[in-house]
Amino acid sequence: MDRLQAMKIFERVVEEGGFAAAARAMDMSPPVVTRMVAELEQHLGTRLLQRTTRKLALTDAGDAYLQRVRAILHEIDDAEAAAAASTRDLRGTIRIVAAPVLATNFLAPMVAVWHSRHPKVMLDVSLDAYASSRVDEFDVTIMVAGEDFDANIVARPLLKGEAIVVASPDYLERKGIPRVPRDLAHHDHLRDSSAPVRAQMGAGRKLRLQSLQPGLPDEEVDAPAVLQSVSTELLMRAAVDGMGVAVTSRLLAEDHLARGELVHLLPSWIFSRYTIYAALPSGRLLPARTKVFLDFLTEQVPIAMAEQRAQLA
């Protein structure tokens, strides 16, 4: 048995969610993929995967082994890149995880520029609404955290922003315009149920607003929800279609505000301030390609934001 190949196949089976999908991705036959994983399990003397007719799941031993396998394969990639250093080209794969909204609106506008500079480095981007819980599984985690973020991880801040309250003109014509925070108690809310927002909402799902005027205390109002989701795109579409009031990033709302599809409510108040971070796994050496990618993000974010604002001007 080629143990290194078996490790690669095992990792790909987990990533693709099945033997057939992994076989297609690796241009191998499904029986070979199945046999290699079975031989790996026999060699280790433990079952790595639970197989059912509907899904594939890692056992506890498989989950622990996967983390070690990924680290080993990354080290091999780094060794190959170092051996080829005479070409002065970066190469290999950077595994990234991000919430869907960040992948689409934050990362996507920069990937073509990255590829033009480093065509031999592939960006392998996974989507997870709870990306912040998977920092140790990936090379880079693009995540959002609030002002009180103090996790014990290595994270580079990339962009600061504010979350504001918005609604469509059609909705406001039907329901009226809230003039003070307590007026929101009489409105339909489109609730973001992602982890950072849940933490900000607190117990009872009250909407807590911060005044931009110094000295004024925060205000909390009941926020009865008619729609709840971790999908920012779904909530934004519902807001534009007049379903209710939404809390969203000012950056994501800017083009809708410019086109008159949404109205910024209570402009003297914000829901929260947040920062977008590039987080790194702890206790792992930083490959050259990952360091270059972090520097690239730091360089490109201000450029991308300036271009977006210029388009809206």
Number of C-alpha atoms within 10 A of each C-alpha: 9 9 13 13 13 19 21 15 23 27 20 19 23 19 12 14 14 20 22 17 17 23 20 13 12 15 9 14 13 17 11 13 22 18 12 20 24 18 15 21 17 12 11 11 9 13 16 23 20 11 12 8 5 6 9 15 15 16 15 12 12 19 15 12 18 19 14 13 17 16 15 14 15 18 15 14 16 21 13 13 20 17 10 13 12 8 9 9 15 20 20 19 17 19 17 22 28 26 22 20 17 18 19 13 12 20 19 11 14 16 13 12 13 17 13 9 12 16 15 13 18 15 16 12 16 16 15 15 19 17 21 20 12 15 23 17 18 21 21 24 26 24 25 25 19 18 10 8 11 8 8 7 13 13 19 17 15 19 16 14 14 15 21 23 22 27 27 24 19 18 21 19 10 9 13 13 17 15 11 12 20 15 13 22 16 14 20 18 24 26 27 22 18 16 17 17 22 14 12 16 20 11 8 8 19 17 23 19 24 18 18 13 9 7 7 9 11 14 16 17 16 17 22 17 16 13 17 14 13 18 16 24 14 14 24 24 11 18 24 23 16 19 20 25 29 26 25 23 20 17 16 16 20 16 17 17 18 12 10 13 18 26 23 15 23 18 13 13 20 22 22 20 16 19 18 19 20 24 25 23 18 13 9 11 10 14 19 14 19 20 11 14 18 18 12 15 21 16 12 18 17 13 12 16 13 12 12 14 12 9 8 13 8
